[in-house]
Amino acid sequence: MQRDKFFKEEKNVMHPNETLVKTHCAYCGMQCGMNLRVNAVTNKIIGVEPRYDWPVTVGKMCPKGVTAYQQTNHVDRILKPLIRDDASLKGTKEGFREASWNEAYDLIAKSSGNFKINMEKIHYPFSAGYQ
């Protein structure tokens, strides 16, 4: 979730130890407006409310948007790039190691070069994206 162009933090009148952060949900094309309820002490998102000033959804949100804030503090959230070292464990959670962002980007760049070579092998030299 990101702060939108209408970003403005406001004190939560109902709960004085909370701040409301205006933003929108990015789960689908509707881009529902939402207020994130942020604990002023811990600075963690603790809830979400619909935005009634949002022109498209006018205070309505789907179940995905209502629970979207829960992913930010989830224990299984991946915060660093993971690289698979053991190809035999493909399809499982095992066989990964944490990597730096530079190492991950280098691997992506290297792999995209392999993609071009593979495209030549399967006879698609005139495909979109081929150079």
N, C-alpha and C positions, 0 to 999 in steps of 0.2 A: 504494500500500500504506500502511496506517495502523497505528499502534500500537494494539493492542486493550486491553481492560480487564485482561488478564493481563500487561500490559507489564512487562518486567523485563530489564534488560541484564545479561548474564553474560559473564565472561571465557571465551574459547574455550580449553579445556584442551589441545586438539591443536595449536592455533596461537596462541601467546601474544600476537602482535601483532594479534589480531582480537577483536572483541566480537560476541556473538550477541544479536540483538534479536528478541524474540518478537513475532510479528504473525500476520496471516492474509492469504491471497490473495483478491482481490475479482473475479477473472475470471468466476466462475460462482456459482451458488447453493450449492455445497458449502462454500465459504469454508474451504478447506484451511488447516490450521495450518502455519506455516513459521517458521524461524529465519533471519533475514537475517545473513549474515556481513559485518561492517563492518570495514574496515581502520582500526585505531586511529590511525594516523598521518595518512592522507589523509581520513578520515571518509567514504569512498565505499563503496558496496555492492559486494562482490566475489563474492558467491555466495549460495546459499540451501540450506537443509537442511530436511527435513520435521520436523514436531513430533510426537513420539510421545505426548505428553501431551494432544493435541487429541482430544476425545471422538468426533468424527464420522469422521474419516479415519484416525486412529491411525497416523500416519507414512507415509501414502500421498499422492502428489501426481501430477497429470497433467502432460503435457509443457508446457502453457501456464504452469502455476504454477512449474515448475522453471526456466523461462527468463524469468519475469516481471521479475526484478531487472535484466535487461539493458536495459530501456527507460529506466531512470533516468539513465544516462550516455550514451545513444545520441546520436550527432552530429546526427541528423535530428529530435530531440525538439523540439517547439514549446514555448517557454517564455513567449512573449508573445502577446497577441491579434494576429491577422492580419485585415486588412480588405481585401476585393477592391475595387480602384479601377477596373479595366478589365473590364467585363462581357463584352466580346468574347472574353476569354481563359478563360471559364468551362469547367471540366473539366480545366484544366491547373494546374500549380504556379506559373505566371507570373501577374502582375497583382495580387499581394498586397503590402501594406505593413504594417510593424509599427505598432501603435497602443497607446495607454494603455488600462488597464482601464476607466477612466471613459468614454473614447470608445466602447469596445466595448459597454459596458452601455447607454450612451445610444442607440447604434444598434439594439440589441436591443429596447429599450423603444419606440423610434420604429417599428421594423418590426412589433412586435406590435400597435401601433395600426393599421397598414395592414392587418394580417390581419383585424381586426374589420370594417373597411370592405369588404374583399374578400368576407368572409362574407355581408355584406348584399347584395352584387351577385349572388352565386350562390344566393340565396334559401334560406339556412339560418339564419334569425333565431332558431330554437328549438333550435339545436345546443348540445351540452354546451360549457361554457366561454364562451358568448356572453353578453354583458351589455349 
